[in-house]
Amino acid sequence: MPATFLFITPDAWRDDTLTIGGARAHHLARVRRVAAGELLRAALPDGRVLRAAVTGVTATAVVAHVLAVEPPAGVSPCRITLCQAVLKGEKMELVVQKASELGAHTLAPVFAARSVPRWTAAQARERAARWARIAESAAEQCERSLPLRVLPPAPLPDPPPDGPSLLLHERAGRALPEIAAAYPRLDAVTLYLGPEGGWTDAEAARLRDAGAQPVHLGGRVLRAETASIAAVTLAQYLWGDLARPQV
């Protein structure tokens, strides 16, 4: 049976003992039904992973003996930032989940001109917290020790200085393979994905003027959430570790 993977706080680890309490202990004991002798892989906030063997399970805690400290797991060599225009409800949550599974580094939700959701500052913080929980849950399932970093929703930012920025457009720009030929290896890339109605001409012009390169994904017109997932997948394949065996 494979080891159970979970996230922990640093105070759960003392010397060679791992003590997990609260809701995580309840989940391990009642849902996962872990027992003495089973292996756990517990990720710390810095990405390191503790490999531990369960020594005891009670109603309030799961205790394990730490066997080894492993390096961060599931970290892509290319830092992918997804600048995603805010989508409606479940569509946005799907993008968060899949971007986390696929190994994107950062999700920067943005309010585009055609974004339908409009929230107060408090509502935006609540959404960001919910997306962070979704990202962590997806990372746990995929045994990724550093979850997707989720930023609070904000106005459309200019391209960052580190690595190229790609403006995904339905029909404009170069094909992604042409971009890949120009950049055979990348340490960082930023992907700009629009809302359901797409980028406005003014938004696209502003991003182009700031240095973003328009690209398209071929002859298909994709739904906003599908385009985001496809773009992260292709970026991870071209510059990350999707096509590389894990070592």
C-alpha positions as CSV (number, residue, x, y, z in Angstrom):
1,M,0.0,0.0,0.0
2,P,1.4,3.4,-0.9
3,A,2.2,5.9,1.9
4,T,-0.5,8.4,2.8
5,F,0.6,12.0,1.8
6,L,-0.4,15.0,3.8
7,F,0.7,18.5,4.8
8,I,1.7,19.4,8.3
9,T,2.9,22.4,10.3
10,P,6.5,22.5,11.7
11,D,5.3,22.1,15.3
12,A,4.1,18.6,14.5
13,W,7.7,17.4,14.2
14,R,9.9,17.1,17.2
15,D,13.1,15.1,17.1
16,D,12.2,11.8,15.5
17,T,8.5,12.0,16.4
18,L,5.6,13.3,14.3
19,T,2.4,14.1,16.2
20,I,-0.7,15.0,14.1
21,G,-3.8,16.3,15.8
22,G,-7.0,18.1,15.0
23,A,-8.9,17.7,11.8
24,R,-6.0,16.0,10.0
25,A,-5.8,13.3,12.7
26,H,-9.5,12.7,12.5
27,H,-9.3,12.3,8.7
28,L,-6.3,9.9,9.0
29,A,-8.0,7.8,11.7
30,R,-11.7,7.9,10.6
31,V,-11.5,8.4,6.8
32,R,-8.1,6.9,5.7
33,R,-8.2,4.4,8.6
34,V,-4.5,4.4,9.1
35,A,-3.1,1.9,11.5
36,A,0.2,1.2,13.3
37,G,3.0,0.2,10.9
38,E,1.6,2.2,7.9
39,L,3.8,4.8,6.2
40,L,3.1,8.5,6.0
41,R,4.7,11.1,3.9
42,A,4.3,14.5,5.6
43,A,5.2,17.7,3.7
44,L,6.5,20.7,5.7
45,P,5.9,24.3,4.6
46,D,9.4,24.5,3.0
47,G,8.6,21.5,0.8
48,R,10.7,18.9,2.6
49,V,8.9,15.6,3.1
50,L,9.1,13.4,6.3
51,R,8.8,9.7,5.7
52,A,7.4,8.2,8.9
53,A,5.9,5.0,10.2
54,V,2.7,5.2,12.3
55,T,3.2,4.0,15.9
56,G,-0.1,4.9,17.4
57,V,-3.6,6.1,16.6
58,T,-6.0,7.6,19.2
59,A,-9.3,9.6,19.0
60,T,-7.3,12.9,19.0
61,A,-3.9,12.2,17.5
62,V,-1.8,10.1,15.1
63,V,1.8,9.5,16.2
64,A,4.5,8.3,13.9
65,H,8.3,7.7,14.0
66,V,10.3,9.7,11.4
67,L,12.4,7.5,9.3
68,A,13.9,10.0,6.8
69,V,13.7,13.6,5.6
70,E,13.3,13.7,1.8
71,P,13.8,16.7,-0.6
72,P,10.8,18.6,-2.0
73,A,8.6,16.4,-4.2
74,G,6.7,17.3,-7.4
75,V,8.4,20.7,-7.9
76,S,8.7,21.7,-11.6
77,P,12.0,23.0,-12.9
78,C,10.0,25.8,-14.7
79,R,8.2,28.3,-12.5
80,I,4.8,28.7,-14.2
81,T,2.7,31.7,-13.2
82,L,-0.9,31.5,-14.4
83,C,-2.4,35.0,-14.7
84,Q,-6.0,33.9,-14.9
85,A,-8.9,36.3,-15.4
86,V,-11.5,35.4,-12.8
87,L,-14.1,32.9,-14.1
88,K,-17.5,32.0,-12.8
89,G,-17.8,29.7,-9.8
90,E,-16.9,26.1,-10.5
91,K,-15.0,27.0,-13.6
92,M,-12.4,29.0,-11.6
93,E,-12.3,26.2,-9.0
94,L,-11.6,23.7,-11.8
95,V,-8.7,25.8,-13.1
96,V,-7.2,26.1,-9.6
97,Q,-7.5,22.3,-9.0
98,K,-5.9,21.4,-12.3
99,A,-3.2,24.0,-12.2
100,S,-2.2,22.6,-8.8
101,E,-2.2,19.1,-10.1
102,L,-0.2,20.1,-13.2
103,G,2.5,21.8,-11.1
104,A,2.0,25.5,-11.8
105,H,3.9,27.6,-9.3
106,T,1.6,30.6,-8.8
107,L,-2.0,31.5,-9.6
108,A,-2.6,35.3,-10.0
109,P,-6.4,35.8,-10.4
110,V,-7.2,39.1,-12.2
111,F,-10.3,41.1,-12.7
112,A,-10.6,41.6,-16.5
113,A,-13.0,43.9,-18.2
114,R,-15.2,40.9,-19.2
115,S,-14.9,39.0,-15.9
116,V,-18.4,38.3,-14.7
117,P,-17.7,38.0,-10.9
118,R,-17.4,41.3,-9.0
119,W,-16.6,41.1,-5.3
120,T,-16.0,43.3,-2.4
121,A,-12.5,43.1,-0.8
122,A,-13.8,40.7,1.9
123,Q,-15.4,38.5,-0.7
124,A,-12.2,38.4,-2.7
125,R,-10.2,37.3,0.3
126,E,-12.7,34.6,1.0
127,R,-12.5,33.3,-2.5
128,A,-8.7,33.3,-2.4
129,A,-8.7,31.3,0.8
130,R,-11.1,28.8,-0.7
131,W,-9.0,28.5,-3.8
132,A,-5.9,28.0,-1.6
133,R,-7.7,25.1,0.2
134,I,-8.6,23.5,-3.2
135,A,-5.0,23.9,-4.4
136,E,-3.7,22.2,-1.2
137,S,-6.1,19.3,-1.5
138,A,-5.1,18.8,-5.1
139,A,-1.5,18.9,-4.2
140,E,-2.0,16.3,-1.4
141,Q,-3.7,13.9,-3.8
142,C,-0.8,14.4,-6.3
143,E,1.9,14.2,-3.7
144,R,3.2,17.6,-4.5
145,S,5.0,19.0,-1.4
146,L,4.7,22.7,-2.3
147,P,1.1,23.6,-3.2
148,L,0.1,26.1,-5.9
149,R,0.6,29.6,-4.5
150,V,-2.7,31.5,-4.8
151,L,-2.7,35.3,-4.8
152,P,-5.7,37.5,-3.9
153,P,-7.7,38.7,-7.0
154,A,-6.3,42.0,-8.3
155,P,-6.4,44.3,-11.3
156,L,-4.6,43.1,-14.5
157,P,-0.8,43.3,-13.8
158,D,1.9,44.1,-16.3
159,P,4.2,41.2,-17.3
160,P,6.9,40.4,-14.7
161,P,10.6,40.8,-15.6
162,D,11.6,37.1,-15.0
163,G,11.0,35.0,-18.1
164,P,8.7,35.6,-21.1
165,S,5.0,36.3,-20.8
166,L,2.6,34.7,-23.2
167,L,-0.7,36.3,-23.9
168,L,-3.1,33.5,-24.9
169,H,-5.4,34.7,-27.7
170,E,-8.0,32.8,-29.7
171,R,-6.6,33.7,-33.1
172,A,-3.8,36.2,-32.8
173,G,0.0,35.7,-32.4
174,R,2.3,32.8,-33.1
175,A,1.7,29.1,-32.4
176,L,3.1,27.8,-29.2
177,P,5.6,25.5,-30.9
178,E,7.2,28.6,-32.5
179,I,7.6,30.2,-29.1
180,A,9.1,26.9,-27.8
181,A,11.6,26.9,-30.6
182,A,12.7,30.4,-29.6
183,Y,12.9,29.3,-25.9
184,P,14.1,25.7,-25.8
185,R,14.6,26.0,-22.0
186,L,12.9,28.2,-19.5
187,D,13.2,28.7,-15.7
188,A,10.0,30.8,-15.6
189,V,7.1,31.7,-17.8
190,T,3.9,33.7,-17.2
191,L,0.7,32.7,-19.0
192,Y,-2.1,35.3,-19.4
193,L,-5.5,33.6,-19.8
194,G,-8.7,35.6,-20.4
195,P,-12.3,35.4,-19.1
196,E,-15.3,33.7,-20.7
197,G,-15.6,36.6,-23.1
198,G,-11.9,36.9,-23.9
199,W,-9.6,39.8,-23.5
200,T,-10.7,43.2,-24.8
201,D,-8.7,44.9,-27.6
202,A,-7.5,47.4,-25.0
203,E,-6.3,44.8,-22.6
204,A,-4.5,42.8,-25.3
205,A,-2.8,46.0,-26.6
206,R,-1.7,47.0,-23.1
207,L,-0.2,43.6,-22.4
208,R,1.5,43.5,-25.8
209,D,2.9,47.0,-25.3
210,A,4.3,45.9,-21.9
211,G,6.1,42.9,-23.5
212,A,3.7,40.0,-23.5
213,Q,3.9,37.8,-26.7
214,P,0.5,36.8,-28.2
215,V,0.2,33.1,-28.8
216,H,-2.6,30.7,-29.8
217,L,-3.2,27.0,-29.3
218,G,-4.1,26.2,-32.9
219,G,-7.3,26.3,-34.9
220,R,-9.7,25.4,-32.0
221,V,-11.7,27.9,-30.0
222,L,-11.6,26.6,-26.4
223,R,-13.7,27.4,-23.4
224,A,-11.9,29.7,-21.0
225,E,-11.3,26.9,-18.4
226,T,-10.2,24.4,-21.0
227,A,-7.7,26.9,-22.5
228,S,-6.2,27.5,-19.1
229,I,-5.7,23.8,-18.4
230,A,-4.4,23.2,-21.9
231,A,-1.9,26.1,-21.7
232,V,-0.5,25.0,-18.3
233,T,-0.2,21.4,-19.6
234,L,1.7,22.5,-22.7
235,A,4.0,24.8,-20.8
236,Q,4.8,22.0,-18.3
237,Y,5.4,19.6,-21.3
238,L,7.7,22.1,-23.1
239,W,9.6,23.5,-20.2
240,G,8.7,21.7,-17.0
241,D,8.7,18.0,-16.0
242,L,5.6,16.6,-17.6
243,A,7.6,14.7,-20.2
244,R,10.4,13.9,-17.9
245,P,10.6,10.8,-15.6
246,Q,10.6,11.5,-11.9
247,V,13.9,10.7,-10.2
